[in-house]
């Protein structure tokens, strides 16, 4: 019976199978980009948002929750402008999906202050003039809070090393190091 198969019959059968796989792949892709409801705990408040599964945490914070303090810089994890704290650890929010961050505590720069009182790191950034344009400042501050909490403030070189994932196009690095060092002396990890 196999001998009776003609080339044309095999090609037709292969074409039908390929079309079926293509249709199934398209259905899966369409389903994957549908919106999902997620719950995020941001700055101590539970927030319910609807996002596409491919939405980054950065875009969910900025576009769905109007928390624009977290900045979009390179959108590739290279500049650190989008740094936030997740369960107290710094991450670059442009490199993680919002749907992956349900059930954890997320802190943005807006969540550092206590009422009208700035976080000690924020105060020291102002006191030491550790910013110019402000594009990197929220990410620098969030990274500084983590750097202090992690205990990486023993020397200027150590601070520079542990803050190296955050770029400043205005080159305020000496002032940033001074601000981190001053905040660490104050015991700034509240």
Secondary structure, 3 states (H helix, E strand, C coil): CHHHCCHHHHHHHHHHHHHHHHHHHHHHHHHHCCEEEEEEEECCEEEEEEEECCCEHHHHHHHHCCCCCCCCCCCCCCCCCCEEEECCEEEEHHHCEHHHHCCCEEECHHHCCECCECCHHHHHHHHCCCCCCCCCHHHHHHHHHHHHHHCCCCCHHHHHHHCCCCCCCCCCHHHHHHHHHHHHHCCCCC
